[in-house]
Amino acid sequence: MTREYAPPASGTGAPLSGSVLAEAAVVFAVVLSIHAAVWDRYSWCAVALAVQAFYVQYKWDRLLQQGSAVFQFRMSANSGLLPASMVMPLLGLVMKERCQSVGNTYFERFGIVVAATGMAVALFSSVLALGITRPVPTNTCVISGLAGGVIIYIMKHSLSVGEVIEVLEVLLIFVYLNMILLYLLPRCFTPGEALLVLGGISFMLNQLIKRSLTVVESQGDPVDFFLLVVVVGMVLMGIFFSTLFVFMDSGTWASSVFFHLMTCVLGLGVVLPWLHRLIRKNPLLWLLQFLFQTETRIYLLVYWSLLATLACLVVLYQNAKRSSSESKKHQAPTIARKYFHFIVVATYIPGILFDRTLLYVAATICLAVFIFLEYVRYFRIKPLGHTLRSLLSLFLDERDSGPLILTHIYLLLGMSLPIWLVPRPCTQKGSLGGARALVPYAGVLAVGVGDTVASIFGSTMGEIHWPGTKKTFEGTVTSIFAQIISVALILIFDSGVDLNYSYAWILGSISIVSLLEAYTTQIDNLLLPLYLLILLMA
C-alpha cells in the first residue's frame, strides 16, 4: 500500500537508540568473527557491506518513524536492515569455505553466487532507502557508494559472465516481488524481514528456472527439486489468488469452490508436471515410495502424526479456555505459545538423529500445508476459513500486525533452514567435524531451546532488563545455559557428533546469538537459527 511522501520536519532525525546500537554491535561481532575465520576478499566485501548497512539502517528507521516509507511496514520494530543484509552474504561465504575444503568446485562457486546475490539485494535496498530520504544524507551516500564500489569491483573480477547474469536475474525477480507482495501484504514485514524473505524466495525461483531449463537425466537430487518446486509453487499460487480475489468476493461459496478447483488445477496441472520434468519420475509414486521406504521412516511418520494431533489439541484447548473466559480479548499466555516450541523440538530431534533426508521432505510438506491453510484463513475460504481465523487469533502477538499470521510459519522455517541450506555433498568426508557437527541442530538450539527458555524464564523470573528492551538478563543467561546443556545431551545421544575441543567457539556462538535474541526486534524465529548456522559453519 503506497503512501504519499511527507518531508521530515528536520534533517537530523531521532538519535539511534541503545537497543539498535547493541543489535548492531552483535551483528558486527558475527561479521568480524566470520571475517577472521575466512579472511579473503569476499570477507572484506562483507565487512564493507555491514558498515554501509549500519548507516543506511538509520535512514530506514527515520522513514518508518515519519511514515514516509514507500510501503507500509511492520511498525513495532526497527527497520532491521543491518542484520538482514548480512545473512545471505555470510551464508554464502561459509558455504564456499566448507565446500572448498572438501574439493566440491560446483558448490564452492554456488556459495560465491549466494554471497554476491545477497550483497546485490542488500545494496539495492540501501539505494532504495537513500533515494527516498529527504534531505539526501550526503555522508551516508558517500559511505554506501564507496562500499558498493568495492563490492562491485571485487565481484566483477570474481564472477563469470553467466554468474553475473544469474545475480542480476535474482535482483530483477526481487524487485518485482517487492512491488507485488509489499503492496498486497501491508504491515506484514519490516524492511529487513522483506529483504530476507523475498530475497530468499527470489533466489529459489531463479534456481528453479535455471535448473528447469538445463535439466538432464540424473541431474540433482529429487529431494532438492521437491523443496524448490513446492516453495515456488505455493508463492505463485498465493500471488495468483491475491490478484484474482481483488475482483471477487473470496468469502462466498462460489469463490470457495473455485479456489479449491483452481488449487487442484495448479497442483496437478503445473506443480506436478514441473516436478516430473525435473526428477524424471512420477512425483506422487516417488513421494510414497520415499516416505515408506524403511521401517524407521514409518515409525517416525506415526510419531510425527501423534505430535501433530497433540498440537491441534493444544489449539482447541486454549480456544475452549477463551470461550469460558469472561474477557473477549483473552489471548494465550507466552508459556502456552511456547508449547509449540517444545512440540517442534520433539519433532525435529528424532528426525535429525535417525533420518535427516526424511525430515527434509517432511518439513517441506508441512510448510506447504501451513501456507495453504494460511491462504484458506486469509481469503476466508469455506468451510474452514472462519474457523481458522477464530482458532489462530488466540495466538497472535505484536509481530502479527498485518493481514497474515506468519509466526508459526517462521517457526517452521527457523527449525528447517539448517536442514535445507547446507549442501549435502559438502557434509561428507568429515567436513562437519568440530562445531560444524552441530549445524543441523542450529534451529533446535537457537529457537527450540534458547528462545523458548529465554521467553519463559524472562517473563516469569526476570527482573534485570537489558537497556532499551523488554528482555531480561536472567532470560538470556538461562537461555545460554539451556543450550549448553542441550549440546551435552546431543553429544551423548548422537554418536556422529565430535566437537574436537571446539568448545570455546560453540560457547561464543551461542552467547552471541542469545544476545542478538535479547536486542533484536526482528522475527527471532527466523533470524536466530540463520546466525547460529553461519557461526557454527565457520
C-alpha positions as CSV (number, residue, x, y, z in Angstrom):
1,M,0.0,0.0,0.0
2,T,1.7,3.2,-1.1
3,R,1.8,6.4,0.8
4,E,2.4,10.0,-0.3
5,Y,5.8,11.3,0.8
6,A,5.8,13.8,3.6
7,P,9.1,15.6,4.2
8,P,10.6,15.3,7.6
9,A,10.5,18.3,10.0
10,S,14.2,18.3,10.5
11,G,17.2,16.8,8.8
12,T,18.7,15.1,11.8
13,G,16.0,12.6,12.8
14,A,15.9,10.8,16.1
15,P,19.1,9.5,17.6
16,L,20.0,5.9,17.5
17,S,18.6,4.0,20.5
18,G,20.7,1.9,22.7
19,S,19.0,-1.3,21.7
20,V,19.6,-0.6,18.0
21,L,23.3,0.1,18.7
22,A,23.6,-3.1,20.8
23,E,21.9,-5.1,18.0
24,A,24.4,-3.6,15.5
25,A,27.3,-4.4,17.8
26,V,26.2,-8.1,18.0
27,V,25.9,-8.3,14.2
28,F,29.3,-6.7,13.7
29,A,30.8,-9.2,16.1
30,V,29.4,-12.0,13.9
31,V,30.7,-10.3,10.7
32,L,34.2,-9.9,12.2
33,S,34.2,-13.5,13.5
34,I,33.4,-14.8,10.0
35,H,35.9,-12.4,8.5
36,A,38.6,-13.8,10.9
37,A,37.7,-17.4,10.1
38,V,37.5,-16.9,6.3
39,W,39.8,-13.9,5.6
40,D,39.7,-13.4,1.9
41,R,38.5,-10.7,-0.5
42,Y,34.9,-11.8,-0.1
43,S,35.0,-11.4,3.7
44,W,36.3,-7.9,3.1
45,C,33.2,-7.3,1.0
46,A,31.1,-8.5,3.9
47,V,32.7,-6.0,6.3
48,A,32.2,-3.1,3.8
49,L,28.6,-4.2,3.3
50,A,28.0,-4.2,7.1
51,V,29.4,-0.7,7.5
52,Q,27.2,0.8,4.8
53,A,24.1,-1.2,6.0
54,F,24.6,0.2,9.5
55,Y,24.5,3.8,8.2
56,V,21.5,3.1,5.9
57,Q,19.5,1.4,8.6
58,Y,19.4,4.7,10.5
59,K,17.8,6.3,7.4
60,W,15.2,3.5,7.1
61,D,14.4,3.9,10.8
62,R,13.7,7.6,10.2
63,L,11.4,6.8,7.3
64,L,9.4,4.4,9.4
65,Q,9.1,6.9,12.3
66,Q,7.9,9.6,9.9
67,G,5.6,7.4,7.9
68,S,7.5,8.3,4.8
69,A,8.3,4.8,3.6
70,V,7.1,3.7,0.1
71,F,5.2,0.7,1.5
72,Q,3.5,0.1,4.9
73,F,5.9,-2.0,7.0
74,R,5.5,-3.5,10.4
75,M,5.7,-0.6,12.9
76,S,6.5,-2.4,16.2
77,A,10.2,-2.9,15.2
78,N,13.1,-1.0,13.7
79,S,14.0,-1.5,10.0
80,G,16.4,-4.4,10.7
81,L,18.3,-3.7,7.5
82,L,21.8,-4.5,9.0
83,P,21.0,-8.0,10.5
84,A,19.0,-8.9,7.4
85,S,21.6,-7.6,4.9
86,M,24.3,-9.9,6.3
87,V,22.6,-13.2,6.3
88,M,22.9,-14.2,2.6
89,P,26.5,-12.9,2.2
90,L,27.8,-14.6,5.3
91,L,25.9,-17.8,4.5
92,G,27.5,-17.8,1.0
93,L,31.0,-17.2,2.5
94,V,30.8,-20.1,5.0
95,M,29.2,-22.3,2.3
96,K,32.1,-21.6,-0.1
97,E,34.6,-22.3,2.6
98,R,33.1,-25.6,3.6
99,C,32.7,-26.8,0.0
100,Q,36.2,-25.7,-0.9
101,S,37.6,-27.7,2.0
102,V,36.1,-30.9,0.5
103,G,37.0,-30.1,-3.1
104,N,33.5,-29.6,-4.4
105,T,34.0,-26.9,-7.0
106,Y,30.4,-26.7,-8.1
107,F,29.1,-25.8,-4.6
108,E,32.1,-23.6,-3.9
109,R,31.1,-21.4,-6.9
110,F,27.5,-21.7,-5.7
111,G,28.5,-20.2,-2.4
112,I,30.1,-17.3,-4.1
113,V,27.0,-16.7,-6.1
114,V,24.9,-16.8,-2.9
115,A,27.2,-14.2,-1.3
116,A,27.2,-12.0,-4.4
117,T,23.4,-12.2,-4.7
118,G,22.9,-11.3,-1.1
119,M,25.2,-8.3,-1.4
120,A,23.4,-7.1,-4.6
121,V,20.0,-7.4,-3.0
122,A,21.2,-5.5,0.1
123,L,22.8,-2.8,-1.9
124,F,19.6,-2.3,-3.9
125,S,17.6,-2.0,-0.6
126,S,20.1,0.6,0.6
127,V,19.8,2.6,-2.6
128,L,16.0,2.5,-2.3
129,A,16.2,3.9,1.2
130,L,18.6,6.6,0.3
131,G,16.7,7.6,-2.8
132,I,13.5,8.5,-0.9
133,T,15.2,10.1,2.1
134,R,14.8,13.9,2.3
135,P,17.1,15.7,2.7
136,V,19.5,13.5,0.9
137,P,22.0,12.1,3.5
138,T,25.3,13.1,1.9
139,N,27.7,11.3,4.2
140,T,25.7,8.0,4.1
141,C,25.5,8.2,0.3
142,V,29.3,8.6,0.2
143,I,29.8,5.6,2.5
144,S,27.3,3.4,0.6
145,G,28.9,4.5,-2.7
146,L,32.4,3.5,-1.6
147,A,31.2,0.2,-0.1
148,G,29.2,-0.6,-3.2
149,G,32.1,0.3,-5.5
150,V,34.5,-2.0,-3.6
151,I,31.9,-4.9,-3.7
152,I,31.1,-4.4,-7.4
153,Y,34.8,-4.2,-8.3
154,I,35.8,-7.4,-6.4
155,M,32.7,-9.3,-7.6
156,K,33.4,-8.2,-11.2
157,H,36.8,-9.9,-11.1
158,S,35.4,-13.0,-9.3
159,L,32.3,-14.0,-11.2
160,S,31.9,-15.4,-14.6
161,V,29.6,-13.8,-17.1
162,G,27.0,-16.4,-16.5
163,E,27.2,-15.9,-12.7
164,V,26.8,-12.1,-13.1
165,I,23.7,-12.7,-15.2
166,E,22.4,-15.0,-12.6
167,V,22.9,-12.4,-9.9
168,L,21.1,-9.8,-12.0
169,E,18.2,-12.2,-12.7
170,V,17.7,-12.7,-8.9
171,L,17.8,-8.9,-8.4
172,L,15.2,-8.4,-11.1
173,I,12.9,-11.0,-9.5
174,F,13.4,-9.4,-6.1
175,V,12.4,-6.0,-7.4
176,Y,9.1,-7.3,-8.9
177,L,8.3,-9.5,-5.8
178,N,8.9,-6.4,-3.6
179,M,6.4,-4.3,-5.6
180,I,3.8,-7.1,-5.7
181,L,4.0,-8.6,-2.2
182,L,4.6,-5.5,-0.2
183,Y,1.6,-3.9,-1.9
184,L,-0.6,-6.9,-1.3
185,L,0.6,-7.5,2.3
186,P,1.0,-4.2,4.1
187,R,2.4,-4.3,7.7
188,C,3.5,-7.9,7.4
189,F,7.2,-7.2,7.2
190,T,9.9,-4.8,8.4
191,P,12.3,-3.7,5.6
192,G,14.8,-6.2,6.9
193,E,12.4,-9.1,7.0
194,A,11.2,-8.3,3.5
195,L,14.8,-8.3,2.3
196,L,15.5,-11.6,3.9
197,V,12.2,-13.4,3.0
198,L,11.8,-12.0,-0.5
199,G,15.5,-12.3,-1.3
200,G,15.4,-16.0,-0.4
201,I,12.3,-16.6,-2.5
202,S,13.8,-14.7,-5.4
203,F,16.9,-16.8,-5.3
204,M,14.9,-20.1,-5.1
205,L,12.7,-19.0,-8.1
206,N,15.8,-18.2,-10.1
207,Q,17.4,-21.6,-9.2
208,L,14.2,-23.4,-10.2
209,I,14.0,-21.6,-13.6
210,K,17.7,-22.3,-14.2
211,R,17.5,-26.0,-13.4
212,S,14.3,-26.4,-15.4
213,L,16.0,-25.0,-18.5
214,T,19.1,-27.1,-18.1
215,V,17.7,-30.4,-16.8
216,V,19.3,-33.6,-17.9
217,E,19.0,-37.2,-16.9
218,S,20.1,-37.8,-13.3
219,Q,20.9,-34.2,-12.6
220,G,20.5,-33.2,-9.0
221,D,18.7,-34.8,-6.1
222,P,14.9,-35.2,-6.2
223,V,14.7,-34.1,-2.6
224,D,16.2,-30.7,-3.5
225,F,13.9,-30.3,-6.5
226,F,11.0,-31.1,-4.3
227,L,11.7,-28.2,-2.0
228,L,12.3,-25.7,-4.8
229,V,9.1,-26.7,-6.7
230,V,6.9,-26.7,-3.5
231,V,8.1,-23.3,-2.2
232,V,7.9,-21.5,-5.5
233,G,4.6,-23.2,-6.4
234,M,3.0,-22.1,-3.1
235,V,4.2,-18.5,-3.6
236,L,3.0,-18.2,-7.1
237,M,-0.3,-19.7,-6.1
238,G,-0.7,-17.0,-3.4
239,I,0.1,-14.3,-5.9
240,F,-2.5,-15.7,-8.3
241,F,-5.3,-15.9,-5.8
242,S,-4.5,-12.5,-4.3
243,T,-4.8,-10.9,-7.8
244,L,-7.9,-12.9,-8.6
245,F,-9.8,-12.0,-5.4
246,V,-9.2,-8.3,-6.0
247,F,-12.1,-8.7,-8.4
248,M,-14.1,-11.3,-6.5
249,D,-15.5,-11.7,-3.0
250,S,-13.5,-14.6,-1.6
251,G,-15.9,-15.4,1.2
252,T,-18.8,-16.8,-0.9
253,W,-19.3,-20.5,-1.6
254,A,-18.8,-19.9,-5.3
255,S,-15.4,-18.4,-4.7
256,S,-14.5,-21.1,-2.3
257,V,-15.4,-23.9,-4.7
258,F,-13.4,-22.0,-7.4
259,F,-10.5,-21.7,-5.0
260,H,-10.4,-25.5,-4.4
261,L,-10.8,-26.3,-8.1
262,M,-8.0,-23.9,-9.1
263,T,-5.8,-25.3,-6.4
264,C,-6.2,-28.8,-7.9
265,V,-5.7,-27.5,-11.4
266,L,-2.5,-25.6,-10.4
267,G,-1.2,-28.6,-8.3
268,L,-2.0,-31.3,-10.8
269,G,-1.5,-29.3,-14.0
270,V,1.5,-27.2,-13.1
271,V,3.4,-28.2,-10.0
272,L,3.4,-32.0,-10.5
273,P,4.4,-31.8,-14.2
274,W,7.1,-29.3,-13.3
275,L,8.4,-31.7,-10.7
276,H,8.1,-34.7,-13.0
277,R,10.3,-32.9,-15.6
278,L,13.0,-32.3,-13.0
279,I,13.2,-35.7,-11.3
280,R,12.1,-37.8,-14.3
281,K,9.8,-39.8,-12.2
282,N,6.1,-39.8,-11.3
283,P,6.2,-37.4,-8.3
284,L,3.4,-39.0,-6.3
285,L,4.8,-42.5,-6.7
286,W,8.3,-41.2,-5.9
287,L,7.0,-39.5,-2.7
288,L,5.0,-42.5,-1.5
289,Q,8.0,-44.8,-2.1
290,F,10.3,-42.4,-0.4
291,L,8.1,-41.9,2.7
292,F,7.6,-45.6,3.3
293,Q,10.9,-46.9,2.2
294,T,12.1,-48.1,5.6
295,E,10.6,-49.3,8.8
296,T,12.3,-46.4,10.6
297,R,10.5,-43.9,8.4
298,I,7.1,-45.5,9.1
299,Y,7.8,-45.2,12.9
300,L,8.8,-41.6,12.5
301,L,5.8,-40.7,10.5
302,V,3.5,-42.3,13.0
303,Y,5.3,-40.4,15.9
304,W,5.0,-37.1,14.0
305,S,1.3,-37.7,13.3
306,L,0.8,-38.1,17.1
307,L,2.6,-34.8,17.8
308,A,0.6,-33.0,15.1
309,T,-2.6,-34.3,16.8
310,L,-1.2,-33.0,20.2
311,A,-0.6,-29.6,18.6
312,C,-4.2,-29.4,17.4
313,L,-5.5,-30.4,20.8
314,V,-3.4,-27.6,22.4
315,V,-5.1,-25.1,20.0
316,L,-8.6,-26.5,20.7
317,Y,-7.9,-26.5,24.5
318,Q,-6.7,-22.9,24.5
319,N,-9.7,-21.8,22.5
320,A,-12.0,-23.6,24.9
321,K,-10.5,-21.6,27.7
322,R,-11.1,-18.4,25.8
323,S,-14.8,-19.4,25.3
324,S,-15.2,-19.9,29.0
325,S,-13.3,-16.7,29.8
326,E,-15.2,-13.5,30.6
327,S,-12.7,-11.4,28.7
328,K,-13.5,-11.1,25.0
329,K,-9.8,-10.1,24.3
330,H,-8.4,-13.2,26.0
331,Q,-5.0,-14.1,24.5
332,A,-2.9,-17.2,25.0
333,P,-0.1,-16.5,27.5
334,T,3.6,-16.7,26.5
335,I,4.1,-20.1,28.1
336,A,1.1,-21.5,26.1
337,R,2.6,-20.3,22.8
338,K,5.9,-21.9,23.8
339,Y,4.1,-25.3,23.9
340,F,4.5,-25.4,20.2
341,H,8.3,-24.8,20.5
342,F,8.5,-27.9,22.7
343,I,6.4,-29.9,20.2
344,V,8.7,-28.8,17.4
345,V,11.8,-29.8,19.3
346,A,10.3,-33.2,20.0
347,T,9.6,-33.4,16.2
348,Y,13.0,-32.4,14.9
349,I,15.4,-34.2,17.2
350,P,14.4,-37.7,16.2
351,G,14.4,-36.7,12.6
352,I,17.9,-35.3,12.8
353,L,19.1,-38.4,14.7
354,F,17.6,-41.1,12.6
355,D,16.7,-39.8,9.1
356,R,17.6,-36.3,8.1
357,T,16.5,-36.8,4.5
358,L,13.0,-37.8,5.6
359,L,13.0,-34.7,7.9
360,Y,14.0,-32.6,4.9
361,V,11.0,-33.8,2.9
362,A,8.5,-33.9,5.8
363,A,9.3,-30.3,6.7
364,T,8.8,-29.2,3.1
365,I,5.3,-30.9,3.1
366,C,4.5,-29.3,6.4
367,L,5.5,-25.9,5.1
368,A,3.2,-26.3,2.1
369,V,0.3,-27.3,4.4
370,F,0.9,-24.3,6.6
371,I,1.0,-21.9,3.7
372,F,-2.2,-23.4,2.2
373,L,-4.1,-23.2,5.5
374,E,-3.0,-19.6,5.8
375,Y,-4.4,-18.9,2.3
376,V,-7.7,-20.5,3.4
377,R,-7.7,-18.4,6.6
378,Y,-6.7,-15.1,4.8
379,F,-9.2,-15.4,2.0
380,R,-11.9,-16.8,4.3
381,I,-12.4,-19.9,2.1
382,K,-15.3,-22.0,3.2
383,P,-15.7,-24.3,5.1
384,L,-12.6,-23.8,7.2
385,G,-11.7,-20.1,6.7
386,H,-13.7,-18.5,9.5
387,T,-12.9,-21.4,11.9
388,L,-9.1,-21.0,11.3
389,R,-9.4,-17.2,11.9
390,S,-11.1,-17.8,15.2
391,L,-8.6,-20.6,16.3
392,L,-5.4,-18.8,15.3
393,S,-6.4,-15.3,16.5
394,L,-5.8,-16.5,20.1
395,F,-2.1,-16.9,19.4
396,L,-1.5,-13.5,17.8
397,D,1.3,-11.3,19.1
398,E,2.6,-7.8,18.2
399,R,4.5,-9.3,15.3
400,D,1.3,-10.3,13.5
401,S,0.2,-6.7,12.8
402,G,-0.6,-7.3,9.1
403,P,-3.3,-9.4,7.4
404,L,-1.2,-12.6,7.5
405,I,-0.4,-14.7,10.5
406,L,3.2,-15.8,9.9
407,T,4.8,-16.6,13.3
408,H,4.1,-20.4,13.0
409,I,5.5,-20.4,9.5
410,Y,8.6,-18.6,10.7
411,L,9.0,-21.2,13.5
412,L,8.9,-24.0,11.0
413,L,11.3,-22.2,8.7
414,G,13.7,-21.5,11.6
415,M,13.9,-25.1,12.5
416,S,14.1,-26.3,8.9
417,L,16.6,-23.9,7.3
418,P,19.7,-25.5,8.9
419,I,18.5,-28.8,7.4
420,W,17.7,-27.3,4.0
421,L,20.5,-24.9,3.4
422,V,23.7,-26.9,3.9
423,P,24.6,-28.7,0.6
424,R,24.7,-32.4,1.4
425,P,27.7,-33.1,-0.9
426,C,29.7,-30.7,1.3
427,T,28.8,-32.5,4.5
428,Q,30.7,-35.6,3.5
429,K,34.3,-36.7,4.1
430,G,34.2,-35.5,7.7
431,S,33.8,-31.8,6.7
432,L,31.3,-31.3,9.6
433,G,33.6,-32.0,12.4
434,G,34.0,-29.8,15.4
435,A,31.4,-27.1,15.9
436,R,30.1,-27.8,12.4
437,A,28.7,-31.1,13.6
438,L,26.0,-29.1,15.4
439,V,24.9,-27.3,12.2
440,P,21.7,-29.5,11.7
441,Y,20.8,-28.7,15.3
442,A,21.1,-24.9,14.9
443,G,17.3,-24.4,14.7
444,V,16.7,-26.7,17.7
445,L,19.3,-24.8,19.8
446,A,18.5,-21.2,18.8
447,V,14.7,-21.4,18.7
448,G,13.5,-24.6,20.2
449,V,15.7,-24.3,23.3
450,G,17.3,-20.9,23.5
451,D,14.3,-18.6,22.6
452,T,11.8,-20.8,24.5
453,V,13.8,-20.8,27.7
454,A,14.7,-17.1,27.5
455,S,11.0,-16.2,27.0
456,I,9.7,-18.4,29.8
457,F,12.3,-17.6,32.4
458,G,12.5,-14.0,31.4
459,S,8.7,-13.4,31.7
460,T,8.3,-15.3,35.0
461,M,11.6,-14.7,36.9
462,G,13.4,-11.9,35.1
463,E,13.9,-8.6,36.9
464,I,17.0,-7.0,35.4
465,H,16.2,-5.7,31.9
466,W,18.7,-5.2,29.1
467,P,18.9,-1.4,28.4
468,G,16.2,-0.3,26.0
469,T,14.4,-3.7,25.7
470,K,11.8,-5.8,27.5
471,K,14.2,-8.8,27.5
472,T,15.9,-9.7,30.8
473,F,19.4,-10.6,31.8
474,E,18.1,-13.7,33.6
475,G,16.3,-14.9,30.5
476,T,19.4,-14.6,28.4
477,V,21.7,-16.3,30.9
478,T,19.3,-19.3,31.4
479,S,19.0,-19.5,27.6
480,I,22.7,-19.9,27.2
481,F,22.9,-22.5,30.0
482,A,20.0,-24.4,28.5
483,Q,21.7,-24.5,25.1
484,I,25.0,-25.7,26.6
485,I,23.1,-28.5,28.4
486,S,21.4,-29.4,25.1
487,V,24.8,-29.6,23.4
488,A,26.0,-32.0,26.1
489,L,22.8,-34.1,25.5
490,I,23.5,-34.1,21.8
491,L,27.0,-35.4,22.4
492,I,25.5,-38.2,24.5
493,F,22.8,-39.3,22.1
494,D,24.3,-38.5,18.6
495,S,27.4,-40.6,18.1
496,G,28.1,-38.8,14.8
497,V,28.8,-35.5,16.7
498,D,32.5,-35.0,17.5
499,L,33.2,-31.4,18.7
500,N,37.0,-31.8,18.5
501,Y,37.5,-29.5,21.5
502,S,35.9,-26.5,19.7
503,Y,34.0,-25.7,22.9
504,A,35.1,-22.1,23.1
505,W,33.7,-21.3,19.6
506,I,30.5,-23.1,20.4
507,L,30.1,-21.2,23.7
508,G,30.9,-17.9,21.9
509,S,28.4,-18.6,19.1
510,I,25.6,-19.5,21.5
511,S,26.3,-16.4,23.6
512,I,26.4,-14.0,20.6
513,V,23.1,-15.4,19.2
514,S,21.5,-15.2,22.7
515,L,22.5,-11.5,22.9
516,L,21.0,-11.0,19.4
517,E,17.8,-12.5,20.7
518,A,17.8,-10.1,23.6
519,Y,18.2,-7.0,21.4
520,T,16.6,-7.7,18.0
521,T,13.1,-6.6,17.2
522,Q,13.0,-8.7,14.0
523,I,11.4,-12.1,13.8
524,D,13.8,-14.1,16.0
525,N,12.3,-17.5,14.9
526,L,13.8,-16.8,11.5
527,L,16.9,-14.7,12.3
528,L,18.5,-16.6,15.2
529,P,18.9,-20.0,13.6
530,L,20.4,-18.4,10.5
531,Y,23.1,-16.6,12.5
532,L,23.8,-19.7,14.7
533,L,24.1,-21.7,11.5
534,I,26.6,-19.2,10.0
535,L,28.7,-19.2,13.1
536,L,28.8,-23.0,13.5
537,M,29.6,-23.5,9.8
538,A,32.6,-21.1,10.0
